[in-house]
Amino acid sequence: MPATKERRFVSHGGDIWGFSRKNNIPVDEVLEFSGPINFMGPPPKAVEAVKEHARLIKFYPDPNPVEFKKILAAYVGQGIEAENVLLGNGSIELIYMITELFSQNFDAVIPVPSFSEYEKATLRSDGKIIFVQLPTDFSLENAKIKEAVSKDTKIMCLCNPHSPSGKLYKKQEIMDLVEFCHKKGIIFSIDENYIEFAQNGEQHTVAGMVREYDNLFVIRSVTKFYGMAGLRLGYALAANSLIEKLETIRQPWSINGLACQVTKAALNDKEFITTTKETINKNKEHLINDLTQIKGLQVYPSTTNFLLIKLTNQTLTSTTLKEQLVKEHILIRDCSTFMGMDNKHIRVTVRSTKDNKLLTEKIKQIMNKTNSP
């Protein structure tokens, strides 16, 4: 797709507050399937840490929490050291921060569909986007992606596992692009926000490669797996030389005083981590089975806590289905707002068995009405 500077305003999943306000439905009555956040979170130990460390809010946050960076480095493993860790107010701040390194009139290559904030961050820094359409199975076509790179390209943005499909890319596929970008002096920014959900995620993360490639920028957060979207704690992994550049442009005290303590407790909640993986994998399997039984739906395989679904019914659109589910106080993700996707895809988050059953029942009812002559 050609480069563009046009500003698009795209809604996200997980806007439970806007949904509640627009439809006059109390927040606690909304069944939230649109935001891919762990329905089991936050971890019990994290909640206790909020109470235990609440008194810290009287202090300014530590501007350089080295001890916490060491904890994150140990958690990631892969040979990462504290000097390779950059903290952010959620992964969003880091996505925007990395584009601020470039002067205006730079190009950013973004395979789509993908998270809209890569595009918005580029436009905010007066860059242009070169979109590369992924195939229908969302696999990486590295040759096509490389061909999209121009002389003005300064950054390439990708997510692994992929959103909104949930597809996990192999490490060697990613590293082929990292190496290509390294030779051309291009930053390779990869979002690994869902890597902890993937069964073999540790085998395909490129986090450890930041020690060898100073153009690699790996983004993570505690939002999705640990169910702490409101805490706003993200972290990036990169070479120390890149971290030092970014530290000069970050805003002071962007990490609140509780975030480090609560995240530390969450990472130490081993029971929560084990239970999350077991429960979501089990519930996802049942949800896939139930959805595939419904005529007019195609469910894509996923390594994450969400499922991408294609509506094969010729008359029903993703927007219409979302509107129909509003009547049931159910919020799903209409994927027509993703660049590179049409109005035939929705995304749903794996929740409890009870919630998943209700979702499938309501979708089945709507589909049956639509399929009726």
N, C-alpha and C positions, 0 to 999 in steps of 0.2 A: 504494500500500500504506500502511496506517496507520503512525503513528510507533511506535517500539518502544524499550524500554530493556533488553530481554532480552539477556543476554550469550551470544553463540554462539562456540564455539571451533572455528575452521576451519583445516584443514591447508593448507599451501602446496604448490606444486610445487617441485621442486628439493631436497626433503629426502632427499638421497642417503644421509646418515648414518643417519637413522631407518630407511630402507628396508633398508640393509645390516644393521643391528642386528636388525631384526624378522625378516628372512628368512635370516639367517646367510649372507649373500653378501658376500664381500670387496668393498670400495668400488671397486677397480680392475677388478672383473668386472661391474659394473653398467653397463648401457647406458642412459644418462640422457636421456629424451625429455620429462620432465615440467617441468623448469625452463627457461624461454625465454631461455637464456644462450648467447651466441655460442660454438659448439663449437670455433671456431678460436682463441679467446682463451686467455690474455692476449697482447697484442702483444709481439713479441720485444724491442722497445725498453723496454717496461715491465718485463720480467723483468730486463733488464740494469740498469735503474735501481734495482731492489731491491738488487742486489749492490753497485752503486756507492755507494748512500746508506745502506747498512745501519748505518754508524757513527753515524748521526743518532739512533738509538734511545736513546742515552745522555742526550739532551736532552729537556726538555719540548717538546711541539709549539708552533709559533708560534701564539699566540692570535689573531692578526690577520694572516694571510698575504696582504697586499695585492697583492704581485707575482703571486701565484698567481691571485687573483681577477681581475686584469687579463688573465691568460692565458685564463681561462674566458670572460670577457666578449668577448674577441677571437674566441674559438672559436665562440661562439654568434652573434656579429655582431648584426644587427638594431638597431644603435645602443646596445646594452647597455654600461654602464660598470661598473667594479669596485664602485661603491657599490650596484649593483643585484643583487649576488651574495651569497647566504647559503650557507654550507657546512654539511653535515650528515653524520652517521655513516651513510651510505647514505641513500636517499630516505625510508626508514622514519622516521628521526629527524625529518625535516622534516614528514612527514605528521602525526606526533603533536604536533610543536611548534606547528603552525598552529592546532590545536584548543585548545591550552592558553591561547589568547588570550581565550577566552570563559568566562563564569561558568556555573554549572550551570543546568540547565533550558532550554538552547537547543536548537533543532532544526537538523539537518543533512539536506539533500536529496541523495540519492545515486541516480542512475539505475543500475539493475541489469539483468543481472549486471555485476559489477565487482570490483576488487581488495578483498579483505576487510578490509585494514588501515584503510581510510577509516572503516568501521563501528566497528572495535575502538577506534580513536583517539577517536572521538566518545563512545563509551560510557565510556571511561576518564576523560574529562573531564565525566562526568555529563550528557551530552547525549542527545537522542533522535533516532532516525533516521527519516526519511520516505523510504521506497524508492519509486522510480518505475520500473515495469517497461518495459524497452525492447521494441520489436516483434521479431518473429522474425528480421528481417534486421539487427537491432541499430542501425538508423538513429536519429537524434535526432528526437524529437517535442517540439520546443521549447515548443509551447503546453501540452502535457500536463505538462512539467517545471515550467513557470512556475506552473501551477495548483496544484502541490504545495507551493509556498512559503507558509509561515504567517507570522503576525506575530512569531513567535519564531525564525524561521530566521536563522541567523548565517553559515552556510557552505553552499556547494554544491560537490560533489566529482565530478570526471569524469576519464577518462583518454583520451588521443588520441596514437597509435592506441589503439583500444579493446582491452581485454583482458577476456574471452578470445577475441574474434572476430578481431582483427587489422584491423578496419575503420578507415580513416582518415577523420576528419571534416574538412570544409572549414572554413577559417578564418572565413568569414562566419557559418557556423552557430554556432561557438563564441563569436564576438564578440557575436552577438545575445544570448546568455545572459549574457556578461560585462557588457554594457551594462544589461541588465535588473537584474542583481544590484547594479550600481553605483548605480543610482537608489534602490535599497532598502537600501543600506548593508550588503550581504551580501558576504562574501569568496567569491571564485570560485577554487577550488583545482583546477588541472589538471595531471595527471601525464603528462609527455611522455617517459617512459622508453624508448619504442620508436621515437621520432621519427626517429632516425638510420637505421633500417632502411628507412623508407618512401622510395620513389623520389622523391616530390614533397614530402617532409616539410618542407623549408625554405620551401615556399610556403604551408603551412598551420599552421606554428607560430605561437603568439600571444606568443612570448617578447618581441618588441620592443614589444608594447602595454603592458608594465608601465610605460613612461615616461608613458603617458597615463591609465592606470587604476590608482589606488592600492588597489583591491580585488582585483587580479589576482595570483595566486601560482602560478608555473610551476615544476614539480618535475621534475628530471632526475637521472641518476646515470651512473656508468661501469660499472655492474653488467652490463647486458644486452649492449649493442653491443660493449663492450670486454672482455667476458668476465672481469671482475674482481670477482666477487661477494664474495670473501673479503676484499677490500681495504676495503670499507665507506666509499665516498666518494660522497656525493650533493650536489647543489647546487640551490638555488632561485633564481629570478629574480623580483624584485618591486620596487616603488617604494621609494626610500630610507626614506620615513617608516614603511613596514611592516617593512622590514628592521631598523630601529632598535628597534622594539617587540619583535621576536622575539629580537634579540641579548640583551635583558635577561632572557629566560627560558631561554636555552639553557644546557646544562651545560658547564662549562669543560673544555677539552682533549678534546672528543669526536672530533676528527679526529686520527688517529695520525700520528706524525712522518714516516712514509714516504709517506703517501697523496698529499700534494701533489706530491712529486717524481715518484712513479711515474705519477700521472695526467698530469702535464705531458709525460712521455716518451711516454705512450700517445697523447695528442692530436697529437703530432708525428710519429707513425709513419704517414705518408701511404700507404706501400705496403700496410700492414695494412688501412687504411680502405678503399682501393680493392679489394683482394683480397676482403675480407669481403663487400662489397656484390655484387660479381660472382659470387662462389662461392655465397652464400646464395640469390641470385635464381635462379641456374641450378639448384641442387639443389632449391629449392622447386618450381620448374616440373616437374621430373621426379617429385618426390614426389607432387605433386597428381595428375599423370597416372597414376601407379601406383595411388594410393589410389582414384581414381574408377573404376578398372577392377574394383574389388572390389564384388561385389553386397552391398547392405545398408549402404553408406556414402554419406553426402553430405558433400562437402568445401566449406567456406565459403571465399570469396576472402579473401586476406590480404595486407596491405602489410608485414607483419612477418616475423620468423624463426620463427613458429609457425603452426600450422593448427588450426582448430576443426573437429571432425568430428562429424556426427550419425549415430547408429546407427538406421537405418530398419528393421532387423530387429526384429520384434515381441517376440521372446523374450530377446534379449541385452541386458544393461544395461551401462552404463559401468563399474560396480563389478566385474561378472563378467569383463569383458574385461581390466580391469586385473589382476585376480587370476590370470587365465589367462596373462598375459604375464609375471607374476612368475616362473613356472616356467622362462621363457627368460632370466631375469635382465634383463628389460626393464622400465623404469619409465616410465609415462605419467601424464598428469594426468586424474584422474576429476573431471569438471566438475559432478558432482552436489552438491559442497560449495559451489559458487557460489550465493549468494542469487539467486533468480530463474531457476535452471536445474534441469532434471530429470535423471534418471539415463540419459539417452540421448545425452549428449555427452562427448567426450574432447578433449583438446588434446595435440598433439605438437609438439616442437621440430624444426626442420630441422637435420639433421646431415650427415655425410659421405655420399657416394653409397653406400658399402658399408653403413654403418649404416642408412640409409634403406631399402635393399633388404631387409635382414634384417627390419626392422620390418614392412614391407608383406608379406613372405612369411609371417611368423608370424601377422599379423592375418588374412591370407587363409585360412590353415589353420584358424584358430579359427572364422572366419565360415562356411567350407565345412562344418565339423562341425555348426555350429548350424543351417545351412540344410538339412541332410540330413534326410529324412523318418524 
